[in-house]
Amino acid sequence: MTSIKGMIEWPYPVRYGVVNKVDADVLVLGGGIPGSWAALYAAKEGVKVVLVEQADVYSAGPGGADQFWNVAENPCSKISSDELIQSMEEVDPYLNGITAYVTLKDSYDIVLEYEKMGAKVRDILDEYKGAPFRDEETKFVFYLDWENKIHIMPWGQTLRPALYGALRRAGVEMYGRVKVTSLLTEGGKQGSRVVGATGVNVRTGEFYIFRARATVLCTGHINERIWTYIGARFQPVPILPSQSGAGHAAAWRAGAEFTLMEARRIFHGLAGFPFYSVGRSYDPYYGCTIVDATGKEIPYVTDDGKILKSVEERFCPSLTGKRAYLPHGKEKYARPHSLSSDPIKFPELVKKGEYVLPLYLDLPSMPEHVRNYMFRQCLVSEGKGWIIYKMLTEHGFDPSQDMLQCYGEGVILDPVKSWTVRTSRGGLVHDWYLKTNLEGLFVAGDICFNTLGHTTAACSGRWAGVYAARYAKQSPKPEVDENQVEAEMKRAYAPIERSDGINWKELNAGISKVLRTYCWEWANEEMFKIALITLRELEEKEAKEVVAFNPYELTRVLECFDLLTVAQMVVYAGMARKACSEFLAFYRSDYPEKDPPEWTKFITMRLDNGRVEYGELPIRFYLRPPFAPTYKENYEKFKPW
């Protein structure tokens, strides 16, 4: 162990400056669900595959693995892939139709392949026999929409171990605990072919140079640290705090093209509590009855105010006049919600004395098979919810007798600890091959624009892995520019060369403060300009004063450098969209019109010789020349098998 500046001993040998060189045909950056599937399918093509992951590859990923959304081709589904893609387009005009349709067509294959790996995807022990959410013939258990049976609920805790075993059997060379710091380009030039990447070991500080014929970027989206970090804690959402936009920042500096960086997803988080450890009427407890302090039940209602009288109505679209329940549905696809979650109506009802706080998640009142389904199945399978399950049960919580208090429904009990958390929907522009504008660079998972979820991550990972491998077989030997490597080593190690300065928490808090102040709800041109000036000042001053005393602190500093780059990308994108958009959760006070037709388009941006270059793409550009006009035609043309 190494003692550093009188602090507690660092438990790993520190080897700053030690350089490791690794060659591969296909380099996969990010070892979560998309990266694992990309690596697995690239290896099946007979090429040498190297997988790099900042965490432990065995358990990598922001949420582990949970539901299989939109499995339209499963034998129980009552909605076809073509019907479902039309529904998804109605919900979101900015849909990534490429990854969405690939998911609809390939997700059932993913389910079956997981099963072959040894994961549990069916109720083989008949735990839920006779339940309305189970199909008796296939023994699949369904989530959210019990009627159309398009979302399958597996035993999520079995998926990652099965996938890791498959990677080992396939001979994938895995490098865990290595943070990616940059993409290497041919001749060290921005916009040229990607020939590899660099990284730093988060435990030892060693430097890595990865050289590859093709690279697949699978580093996920950007977590809440960029918006809500205040210096005391990370947001307790099922997203890794290390998911700081490393892939976004590296690809941006390399010259990759992005879109929707101005867009966000909005949901309420409770900064004082571990995610899923408190009562809530949403995932993983969706459909569970909520009661007030007197035991009075709070009804579930449809978006038009109809009160639902049975538990089953909450999960059956036709009983509420809906076509289907989609994960992020609106209007005719929106699922019913507990009146307790309405931030406008419910507080008024509390003020009138109709309900008494606090509220509770009434698990004991649920039918036994539904209660077990929610607590033992949905919670444990929802990302890393098994940790919450273990914590609660070890401390005596019994869902048949005990209720969970609700802190963040329509009335927030601790407003100081409550945030409207926003994450970017922005990502790299890509084609049906999952290939970006940069030669040799492919993408999969949440780093693709407007893509979210385990199933899409897996399906896009398969495609990207196959096409990257086929590209690698035909591409020349990569040549790394030594000057580019030297400059990156200098940048990465700069914080350890200092003996005094600010810490990473101060830098992170500063970045978040700028975005919250100037780019939050009602930004305008002047505020965007101030934000950009301030972020550049942070880059030129505070970022050059930050200090790290061990590899852990160095890792956090490097993440902050990524966040600083991504924050500027968010501002650039916001300045380019001269309109508000409900679909993108993007608002400007100087352009108040919402979703005008002339601005219903993708705004693209990239760095070209250090300058931001903007462009635009029409909605559904992936169904326009040079692509075919229908999803089905494109899928049949581009599917790799």
MOTA-V460057 format. One record per residue. N is the residue number from 1. PSI is psi in whole degrees, -180 to 180 (none if undefined). OMEGA is omega as a letter, one per 40 degrees, with the letter a starting at -180 (* if undefined). Layout:
BEGIN
N_PSI_OMEGA / N_PSI_OMEGA
END
This chain:
BEGIN
1_154_a / 2_128_i / 3_130_a / 4_115_i / 5_43_i / 6_5_i / 7_178_i / 8_152_a / 9_134_i / 10_125_a / 11_2_a / 12_153_i / 13_134_i / 14_123_a / 15_52_i / 16_140_i / 17_-17_i / 18_128_a / 19_127_i / 20_129_i / 21_128_a / 22_131_i / 23_146_i / 24_159_i / 25_-49_i / 26_125_i / 27_123_i / 28_121_a / 29_111_a / 30_119_a / 31_19_i / 32_-154_a / 33_-52_a / 34_-40_a / 35_-39_i / 36_-44_i / 37_-37_i / 38_-45_i / 39_-42_a / 40_-46_a / 41_-27_i / 42_-41_i / 43_-34_i / 44_-19_i / 45_0_i / 46_20_i / 47_164_i / 48_126_a / 49_132_i / 50_130_a / 51_128_a / 52_129_a / 53_135_a / 54_-32_i / 55_-160_i / 56_127_a / 57_-34_a / 58_-39_a / 59_21_a / 60_153_i / 61_147_a / 62_-32_a / 63_21_a / 64_-109_i / 65_135_a / 66_-126_a / 67_156_i / 68_102_i / 69_148_i / 70_49_i / 71_73_a / 72_-25_a / 73_5_i / 74_150_a / 75_-14_a / 76_-13_a / 77_136_i / 78_4_i / 79_133_a / 80_165_i / 81_-42_a / 82_-35_i / 83_-41_a / 84_-37_i / 85_-34_i / 86_-41_i / 87_-41_a / 88_-36_i / 89_-36_i / 90_-34_i / 91_-40_a / 92_106_i / 93_-20_i / 94_20_i / 95_139_i / 96_90_a / 97_-24_i / 98_-59_a / 99_-31_i / 100_-47_a / 101_-37_i / 102_-40_i / 103_-46_a / 104_-40_a / 105_-32_a / 106_-11_a / 107_-34_i / 108_-35_i / 109_-38_i / 110_-45_i / 111_-47_a / 112_-35_a / 113_-39_i / 114_-42_a / 115_-41_i / 116_-30_i / 117_-17_a / 118_2_i / 119_158_i / 120_114_a / 121_-3_i / 122_160_i / 123_66_a / 124_-21_i / 125_5_i / 126_39_i / 127_-32_a / 128_28_a / 129_129_i / 130_-5_a / 131_149_a / 132_-16_a / 133_8_a / 134_139_i / 135_122_a / 136_-29_a / 137_-49_a / 138_-20_a / 139_20_i / 140_145_i / 141_134_a / 142_151_a / 143_142_i / 144_-58_a / 145_94_a / 146_-15_a / 147_-53_a / 148_-18_i / 149_56_i / 150_-12_i / 151_115_a / 152_134_i / 153_107_i / 154_-177_i / 155_86_a / 156_-30_a / 157_-11_a / 158_-10_a / 159_-49_a / 160_-48_i / 161_-39_i / 162_-41_a / 163_-39_i / 164_-42_i / 165_-39_i / 166_-38_i / 167_-43_i / 168_-43_i / 169_-29_a / 170_-7_i / 171_21_i / 172_131_i / 173_115_a / 174_133_i / 175_97_i / 176_164_i / 177_34_i / 178_119_i / 179_127_i / 180_132_a / 181_-26_a / 182_161_i / 183_140_i / 184_138_a / 185_155_a / 186_125_a / 187_6_a / 188_19_a / 189_140_i / 190_129_i / 191_-4_a / 192_180_a / 193_137_i / 194_127_a / 195_12_i / 196_-159_a / 197_168_i / 198_160_i / 199_166_i / 200_132_i / 201_128_a / 202_-11_i / 203_-38_a / 204_-18_a / 205_5_i / 206_153_a / 207_141_a / 208_137_i / 209_113_i / 210_124_i / 211_131_a / 212_152_i / 213_-30_i / 214_148_a / 215_135_i / 216_121_a / 217_119_a / 218_44_a / 219_9_i / 220_-175_i / 221_-164_a / 222_128_a / 223_-177_a / 224_-7_i / 225_-29_a / 226_-23_a / 227_-41_a / 228_3_a / 229_131_a / 230_7_i / 231_-11_a / 232_-32_a / 233_163_i / 234_158_i / 235_136_a / 236_55_i / 237_164_a / 238_50_i / 239_132_a / 240_136_i / 241_-22_i / 242_-8_i / 243_75_a / 244_15_a / 245_28_a / 246_-43_i / 247_-40_i / 248_-49_a / 249_-45_a / 250_-43_a / 251_-37_i / 252_-46_i / 253_-26_a / 254_-13_i / 255_15_a / 256_155_a / 257_133_a / 258_160_i / 259_161_i / 260_25_i / 261_-14_i / 262_-12_a / 263_157_a / 264_163_i / 265_139_a / 266_130_i / 267_164_a / 268_132_i / 269_157_i / 270_107_a / 271_-14_a / 272_-1_a / 273_144_i / 274_138_a / 275_138_i / 276_-2_a / 277_-8_a / 278_164_i / 279_145_i / 280_153_a / 281_10_i / 282_-174_a / 283_138_e / 284_7_a / 285_21_a / 286_133_i / 287_-10_a / 288_143_a / 289_139_i / 290_135_i / 291_159_i / 292_-173_a / 293_-19_i / 294_-2_a / 295_4_a / 296_127_a / 297_139_i / 298_122_a / 299_156_i / 300_140_a / 301_157_i / 302_173_a / 303_-16_i / 304_11_i / 305_1_i / 306_130_i / 307_130_i / 308_137_a / 309_-16_a / 310_159_i / 311_-41_a / 312_-33_i / 313_-29_a / 314_-17_a / 315_3_a / 316_106_a / 317_-43_a / 318_-28_i / 319_-15_i / 320_14_i / 321_24_a / 322_162_i / 323_-43_a / 324_162_i / 325_118_i / 326_156_a / 327_-42_a / 328_47_a / 329_155_i / 330_156_i / 331_-114_a / 332_-3_i / 333_2_a / 334_135_i / 335_156_i / 336_159_a / 337_155_i / 338_136_i / 339_-26_a / 340_-21_a / 341_-3_a / 342_112_a / 343_-9_a / 344_-53_a / 345_-43_a / 346_-42_i / 347_-35_i / 348_-38_i / 349_-36_i / 350_-43_i / 351_-33_i / 352_-7_i / 353_11_i / 354_-26_i / 355_148_a / 356_128_i / 357_156_e / 358_173_i / 359_159_a / 360_147_i / 361_111_a / 362_70_i / 363_-40_a / 364_-27_a / 365_-11_a / 366_150_i / 367_145_a / 368_-45_a / 369_-31_i / 370_-41_i / 371_-47_i / 372_-38_i / 373_-43_a / 374_-49_a / 375_-42_a / 376_-23_a / 377_-63_a / 378_-45_a / 379_-50_a / 380_-32_a / 381_-10_a / 382_95_i / 383_-126_i / 384_32_i / 385_-20_i / 386_-26_i / 387_-43_i / 388_-43_i / 389_-46_a / 390_-44_a / 391_-46_a / 392_-48_a / 393_-36_i / 394_-23_i / 395_17_i / 396_5_a / 397_129_i / 398_109_a / 399_-17_i / 400_-12_a / 401_-29_a / 402_150_i / 403_155_i / 404_132_i / 405_144_i / 406_125_a / 407_-15_a / 408_45_i / 409_-139_a / 410_-26_i / 411_121_a / 412_118_a / 413_-28_a / 414_84_a / 415_-27_i / 416_-31_a / 417_12_a / 418_134_a / 419_148_i / 420_101_a / 421_135_a / 422_133_i / 423_147_a / 424_143_i / 425_4_a / 426_152_i / 427_-169_a / 428_142_i / 429_139_a / 430_167_i / 431_-168_a / 432_-14_i / 433_-1_a / 434_26_i / 435_140_a / 436_-174_i / 437_-15_i / 438_130_i / 439_136_i / 440_0_a / 441_121_i / 442_162_a / 443_157_i / 444_152_i / 445_-154_a / 446_-8_i / 447_-14_i / 448_150_a / 449_138_i / 450_52_i / 451_140_a / 452_138_i / 453_155_a / 454_-47_a / 455_-45_i / 456_-36_i / 457_-46_a / 458_-47_a / 459_-44_i / 460_-32_i / 461_-41_i / 462_-49_a / 463_-49_a / 464_-40_i / 465_-44_i / 466_-48_a / 467_-32_i / 468_-41_i / 469_-42_a / 470_-35_i / 471_-44_a / 472_-36_a / 473_-25_a / 474_-7_a / 475_153_a / 476_166_i / 477_130_a / 478_141_i / 479_122_a / 480_136_i / 481_117_a / 482_-33_i / 483_-37_i / 484_-40_i / 485_-45_a / 486_-42_i / 487_-37_i / 488_-39_i / 489_-42_i / 490_-44_i / 491_-46_a / 492_-36_a / 493_-6_a / 494_-42_a / 495_-26_a / 496_-12_i / 497_-14_a / 498_149_i / 499_-12_a / 500_157_i / 501_-169_i / 502_163_i / 503_172_a / 504_-30_a / 505_-38_i / 506_-41_i / 507_-45_i / 508_-46_i / 509_-37_i / 510_-43_i / 511_-47_a / 512_-39_i / 513_-41_i / 514_-48_a / 515_-42_i / 516_-36_a / 517_-43_a / 518_-14_a / 519_22_a / 520_-100_a / 521_-50_a / 522_68_i / 523_166_i / 524_179_a / 525_-44_a / 526_-41_i / 527_-38_i / 528_-42_i / 529_-43_i / 530_-42_i / 531_-45_a / 532_-42_i / 533_-44_a / 534_-41_i / 535_-38_i / 536_-35_i / 537_-40_i / 538_-39_a / 539_-39_a / 540_-24_a / 541_-75_a / 542_-39_a / 543_-24_i / 544_3_i / 545_-6_a / 546_142_a / 547_149_i / 548_134_a / 549_-1_i / 550_169_a / 551_-32_i / 552_-50_a / 553_-36_i / 554_-41_i / 555_-45_i / 556_-37_i / 557_-46_a / 558_-35_i / 559_-40_i / 560_-36_i / 561_-40_i / 562_-46_a / 563_-37_i / 564_-41_i / 565_-46_a / 566_-38_i / 567_-41_i / 568_-36_i / 569_-42_i / 570_-42_i / 571_-46_i / 572_-45_a / 573_-40_i / 574_-38_i / 575_-30_a / 576_-28_a / 577_112_a / 578_51_i / 579_158_i / 580_159_i / 581_120_i / 582_-37_a / 583_-35_a / 584_0_a / 585_43_a / 586_130_a / 587_139_i / 588_132_a / 589_-23_a / 590_-12_i / 591_76_a / 592_-15_a / 593_134_a / 594_124_i / 595_51_i / 596_147_a / 597_-38_a / 598_-15_i / 599_7_i / 600_82_a / 601_164_i / 602_126_i / 603_125_a / 604_158_i / 605_151_i / 606_163_i / 607_132_i / 608_106_a / 609_40_i / 610_-6_i / 611_143_i / 612_122_i / 613_126_a / 614_154_i / 615_-173_i / 616_153_i / 617_142_i / 618_157_i / 619_137_a / 620_41_i / 621_-23_a / 622_-3_i / 623_18_i / 624_161_i / 625_138_e / 626_8_a / 627_165_i / 628_161_a / 629_-6_a / 630_156_i / 631_-45_a / 632_-43_i / 633_-44_i / 634_-42_i / 635_-46_a / 636_-32_a / 637_-40_a / 638_-12_a / 639_134_a / 640_-3_a / 641_none_*
END
